[in-house]
Every structure is written in C-alpha cells, then in structure tokens.
Amino acid sequence: MSIGYASLTTGVLNTQIKSCLLKNITNDKLYELIENNLKSLDTMIDYNIKNQIKLYRISSDLIPFGSSPANSLLWWEHYRDQFHEIGKKIKNSGMRVSMHPGFTVLNSPNEEVVSRTIEDLNYHNRVLDSLGVNPKNKIILHIGGVYNDKKLATKRFIDSYSRLSDSVRERVVLENDEKSYNINDVLEIAYKLNVPVVFDNLHHQINCFSHDFDNYYWINVCGKTWQRKDGFQKIHYSQQNPLKKPGSHSITILIEEFMGFYENLERKDLDIMLEVKDKNLSALKCIHCLFPVNKATILEREWIKYKYMVLEKSPKIYKKIQNSLTSISEYPVVSFYKDIETALQNEYAIENSLTAAIHIWEFFNTSSTEKDNDSFSKILMSFKLGKTSLTAIKNFLWRFAVKCGDESILGSYYFIK
C-alpha cells in the first residue's frame, strides 16, 4: 500500500508552481515559467523520495496553458532532458504518479468543448509520456455533466471516449463525483469501456447510490475493475471540512478517523490518495502511523517542524509533547499526532502568539544586532496594541531567517499560511 497527496507541497521551500494571465503570455515568459515549474517538480519528487512517499499527483498546471493554442512551444522536446531526469527518479524510487484534469467534460453537447477536452487529455498524457512512466501512472477523469438527460449524456461520454488515442485510454480511470454521477453510474460506464474505477469516499458520502452498502463494499467492487496492467487499485480518501459546504476537504486528515477507515479495509494492497488542504503533512502523518520506521528519528524531525505551530496555539500541549519526547522510550505515533491536531484546533491568542515569536527570535541571538532586536521589540509592541498583524511578525521572522540561512527555522510549519 502507498499513501500520497495531490499536486502541491506544504511547508517545503522552492516548490511553487507558477502561471500567468493569458494576456501576458510570451514565449520567453512561458520558458521562464516552465523552467521554474520543472525545478519545483524535481524538488517535490526529491522530497517525496526522502520521506518515503510513493504516491503523488502531479499538478495539471505544470506546463502553463499546456493544451491551449496560446502555448505553441514544443516543450516536451525542449525540456526532454529535464523530464528524463525527473522520470528516472520517479521510476527508480518506485513512486507512482498520476494527474487529474480539472475542467474536462468529455460528454458535453458542445463539440468545441469536447475537442478541447480531448486536447487537454492529450496534454496530460504527454506529460506522463515525457517522464517515461508506464500506463500504471493514471489520468483520473470525471464523467461530466447531466444536461437534463443522464442517459443521453452517458452515451455521449462513451462515444467521445472512443475518440481518445490508445495511449490516453491506457491511462484513463474514472471517478465518482459529488453531484451527477454516483459510484454505480460510473461502474456501469466502466464495465462498457473496460476502464478502472477510482472510488472517492467523500463524493460517495454526498452523492450516494444506496445506503444499503458501505464504503468497503464499493471499494471491493471497484477493485475488480483494475487489471494487472493498471497497477494496484487506487482510491481517493478525504474528510469533510465541518465549517464548509458538503464536499469541501478538511484542513488535515484526523488520524483516528483515518486509522479506523484503514483497519476496516478487507484488502490492504491498494493505493490511497489523500485529498486534503495540508497535502504532504497529512500524507506523512498517515504513513508514520501505519508504517513507523526509525521511530525516534521521525518523531524528532516532525516535532522540529511542528513545535512553534503548536506553541502559538497551545503552550500546554507544547509542554506535554516536549516532556513526552524526553521521558518515554516507546514512540507514541498516533497520540503524538492527535495532540497536534487538538492544539491546532484552538484559536489564536495574543500571548501565545507572542510566546512563539519570541522563542523563534531567541534562535537568532548570535546573529541579531542591537538594531535588529530593537526592530523586533517594536513590531511586538505594535502587535500588542493591535496596530499590526501576526502575519507582519511572521514575515519579519521569515526575512531574518532567510538572511541568516537558518534551514531549521525556514522549514518550520509555523510559517504556513
């Protein structure tokens, strides 16, 4: 089993995927953006390898306007070497990658929309082909709209699917959505096309075919659509954000709920893609709880990144975790993450925010001048008086950490916005 995350990393330097407005496109600008994005992808792949993350979804925005006539560059040829090197890392590490086009409507009644969708799928396939990864590295696709006639819309999807190239069809897998096509709808289409199905638990929760069958039943049914040539069965797992509309992904994966889901899986030989706001942070959390290796090292490394984030929300839990690290020999992985989750649910308090900021500033004792200390004191006082924001304090600390080149501070989750 592999557990992964989608598209972007949280709290990892030099991983920004950039784009621009259509009106600002020039060839030089496109080259600049693509070079940045490939470097960012390379950094994310290195991060995944270092952290034993074997499942990853590549951003559709890797090549800006990749399927648009606005981008006429032969980018797959110009950047052949870069793609080759990144692809080699992916394959050598045993990582499985995928892509998930966001605005593809293969069953649209508008021929122009269908043509653009086919071009977009060709673009996604070209990215994966350029990396040199095999068809087990998939393109995830929703069925599309209903257009007041689901039967006719389904027929259009099947007809349009036949227009896809063999190379694209080898990669396409279908997923249930939260509005139009429930898991049974998708399975009926998949049986006709001989296509694998990805089960999405949150989409199923919102757009349920029948309450007579639980998630595990549908996971097993979908598993039968996956053949050896497709690789391990893949599912999407997410949790509802309780403060937002149905279908909104949670900020983090609550570990106790995830562990309960995992324990009830009949089969463990499948890949789980987490769809969650904190991306790789939740992936690491779940991986560490399921497959704890080098326990003490992992705990120390994670705590270095989390501790100031926890301190500004709950000094009490901060002290609890600090004490537990020095007083126990066993690695309490699940309770460690549960304590962090509890702390991060708290609201910001001025005194706690000041405490965390001062703790970080103390790291710079040997680097800061009297002028620097005076500037920091002034911004703290301004914050106390309500004249400046916590963001301004964090920006001040961030700039100083960059100036000092302090990687332990720059890698802290404290700075995540």
N, C-alpha and C positions, 0 to 999 in steps of 0.2 A: 504493500500500500504506500502511495505517496500522497502528501498533503501540500497544497500550493496556494498561490494567491494571484490576483489579477493586475496586470498592466504596470502599475507604478509602485515604487517603494516608499516607505515612510521612515524618516529619520536616517536616510543614507545619503551621503554627500555625492554631488555630481551625477545625479540620476534624473534630471529634469528632461522631459520630452517637450520640445518646443514646436510652435507653429506660428502662423501669421495670418493676417487678413488677406483674403483673395485679392483685394485691390493693391496690396503691397508686394505681390509676387514678382520676383525677377529670377532669372537663372542663378545669379550669384547668391541671392537670398536663399533659394532652395538648397544649393550646395552647402551653404553655411548651416542651415537647419538640419539637413540630413547627416552631416558630419557630427554635429552635436548629438543627435539622437542615437546614432550608431555607437558613439562613445558611451552614452548613457546606458544603452542596452548592454554593452560589453561590461560596464561596471555592475549592472544589476545581475548579469549572469555570474560574474565573479562572486558577488555577494551570495547568491543562491548556492553556488558550489561550496563556498566557505562554511555556510550554515546548513549544509546537507538538505537543502530544499530541492526536491526532484520534480516538482510540477510548477509550471509557470505559464501565464497567459501574456503574450506579447501585445503591446498596445497597437491598436489599429492606426494610430497617429504616427507611427514610426517614420513613415515617408509622407510628409505633408502633401495633401491633395494627390495621393498615390494613384487613385483611379480616375482622376479628373483630367480633361484635356489641358487644364491650366498648367499641369506638370508634364512637360514633354521630354524631360530628361530620361536618358537610358540609365537610370540609377542602378539597376541590377548589374549592368556591365561596368559602370564607373566605379562602383564600390564592391566589385567582385571579391577582392582580397579581404576586405573587412568582413563581409558576410561569411566568407570561408572560415576565417579565424574564429569568429563567434560561433558558427555552427560546429566547428571542431570541438570547442569547449563544451557545448551542449551535448554532443554525442559521446564524448569521452567521459563525461561525468554521469551519464545515464539519465540525464534530465529529459523530461517530456514537455514540449511546449505546445501551445495552441493559440488561436486567435478567435475573436468573437466580433464580427462586423456589427456595428450598431444601427445602421439605417438601411438595411437590406430588406426589400419587400418583393420577393420573387413571385408572389401571387397577385400583384397589383393589376387592376384592369387597364392601367395606363402603360402602353408599350414602352414609352420612353423611360418610365421608372424601372420596368423590368430590365431593359437594356443596361441602364446604369447599375442595377443590382448585379447583373452578370459581370460587368466590368469590375465592380468592387470585389466580387468573389475571385476574379482572376488576379486582382492586385494582391489580395491576402494570400492566395496560393503561391504567387510569385515570390513573396517574402519568404515563405517557408521553403520553397524550392531553392531560393538563393542561399539559404542557410544549410541546404543539403540534408534536411531531416526527412525521414521516411513518412509514409501516409498514416502512421500511428499518431502523428502530430496533427491534430484535427482543427477544422474550422467549424465553430458552433453556430447554428443557424436557427432562428425562429421561423415559424410558418408565415406569419404576416397578419394581414387584416381579414375581416369577415366580409365587409362591403355589402351588408344586408342579405347575404346568401352564402352561408358557410359551405354548402355542398359545391356550389359553383367556384367559390374561392379556392377550395381544396383541389378541384380539378385543374384550375389554372396553375396552382403550385406544382402539381405533378407534371403538367405539360411543360412548364418553364424549366423544371428540374432536368428534363430530358435534353435541354439546350446547353447544359453545362458541359464543359470539357471532361474527358475521362479523369484527368489529373485532379480537377476540382472535386468531382464526385467521389474520388477515393478518400478525400479528406473530410467531406461534409458529414456532420452529425446533427441531429435535430433535437430541439429542446422545447419542453412545455413552457408556456408563458402564463402570466398572471391575469390576462384579460380575455383572450379569444380562443386559444387552443389548449385544452386541458391535456393531461397525460394520455388519456385514452384516444383523443383525437390524433395526437402526434403518433402514437403507436400504430394506429390504423394506416396512416400515411407511410410510416416507416416500413410496415410489412409489405406494402405495394412496391416500394422503391428499394427494398433490401438495404436500408440505411440504419446505422446505430442510433440509439436514443439516449440522451443525457436527461436524467431525472433531476429536477430542481425542487427541493423540498419547500421553499418559501412560496414559489409560484403555485405549487400544488395546494398549499395551505389556503391560498387566496382563491384559486380557480380549481376547485376540487371536482373531480368526476363523480366520485362516490365516497361517502363516509364509511362504507362497509369494509373498505380495505385501507390498511395503514401504509405509511411510507415504505416499510420494509417489503411489503408485498409488491409494490410498484418498482422498487429497486431491483428485485429479483426478476420481475417480468422484463424490465428494460435490459437487464444483464443478458438475456437470451438473444438480444438483437446484436450483440457485439461478437464478432468473429475473431479468430486468432490474428488475422491480418490487420485488425483495427487496434490491437493492443488491449490493455486492461480496460475494463468498464470504467467509465468516468461519471461522477455525479457532481452536482453543484449543491453546496451546503451554505445556508445563511440563516441569520436570526433577525426577527422583526425589531426595528427600532421602535420602542414603545411610545416615543414622543412624536412620531411622524406618521404619514399616511400608510395604509397597508402596502407592503411591497418594498418599503424603504429599508435598506440594510442597516444593521446595528453598527455602532461605532467600533465595538470589539466583539469577538466571539466569547461568550460567557463559558468558561471552561467546564463547569459542572454539567451544564446542559449538553455541551458537545460530547463529553465523556459518556453521558447516558445514551446519546444517539449512537455513538460508536459501539458501546457494549452490546447493544441490541441488534447490530448488523449480523446477519447469518453468515455472510462471507466478508472476509477482510481483504481479499485480493482485488481491490478496486481503488481508483484514484479519486481523491476528494478535493475539488476546487472550492476554496473558501471565497465567498463574496461578502466583503466586509470593509468598512471605512479605513481601518488601520492596517489593512493589507498584510505585509510581511510580519508585522508584530503578532497578529493572531496566528499566522502560519507557524511561526516559531513556538508560540505558546502551545499549540496543539501537538506539534512534533515533539517538543520536550516532555510533554505529559504522557504521550503514548510510547515514545521510544527514548527514554532518558539514557544518555551515554555521557561519560566523563562528567558525572553529576556536579561535583564541586566547581569545576571549571565553568560549566554552563551557568550555574547559579551566580557565580561571581560576575561573569560577563554581563548577564542580564541585569543584575542589580546596579551595576555601574551606569547602565543606560537609563534605568527607571527611577533611580533613587530621588533625584531632585523633582521629578514629576510627581512622585508620591509625597515628598516632603511639603510641597506647596498646597497639597490637598488635605493631608492628614499626618501631622507630626507624630501622632500616637501610633499609627500603623507603620510609619517610617522607623520608629524606635523598635517596634515589635519585630520587624523583619531584620533590622540590623542586629538585634540581640540573638535572633534565631540562627543567624549565619555563624555566630561565634560559639554557640552553646550546644548545638546538636550535630551528631555525626551523620545521620541519615538526611537524604535530600528530599524535603517536603515539596515536591514539584507542584502538585495541584493546589495545596494550601498556599504556597507562595504566590501563585497567580491569582487565586481567589482574594487574597489580601490586597493585592494591587488593584484588582477590579473594584473592590469595596472602597478603597481610598479614592480612586478616580471618579467615583460617582458623586463625591462631595462637591459642594460649591466652593468657589474661590473665597478666601478670607484674607483681608489685608495683612494681618500679622503673619499668617502662614506664607503668603507670597513674599513678604519682606525677608522672612527667615531663610527661605530657599535661595533668594537672590544673594543674600549676604554670605551664605555657605559657598556659593559659587565664586563670589568675589574673593573670598579668602584663598582660593586656589592661586590667585594672581599676586599674592603678597610680594613675591620676589621679582615680579615683572612690572608692577604698577608704580608709578611715580606719585609724588605728593599731589601733583596736578590731577592725575587720574583719580586718586582717592577722593579728592575734593569734588570732581565732576560726578562721581558715583554717589557721594553723600547728597549732593544737590538733587539728583534725579530721584533718590529715595524719598527725600523730604517733599518734593513736588508730588510724588505718588501718594504719600500720606495725606497731603492736603487736598487730594482729588483733582490736582491740576495736570497730571499726566497719567498715562495708562500703564498697565502691566506690560503691554506689548513694547512700549518705549524702553522699559527696563531691560526686557529680554533682548531687544535689538542692540542696546548698549553693551550688554554682556557678550552677545554674539560677535559684534565687531571687535571687541577686545580679544576674544578667544581666537578669532581669525588672525588678528595681528600677532598674537603670541604663538599661533600654530599648535594650540593645545588640542590634540585629537580626542582625548578623553572627554573634554567638555563639548567639543563640536559634535561628537557622536551621541550626546545625551538627548533622550526623548523630551526633555524639558523644553526644547525649542520647537517642538512640533506644533503647528498652528491648527 
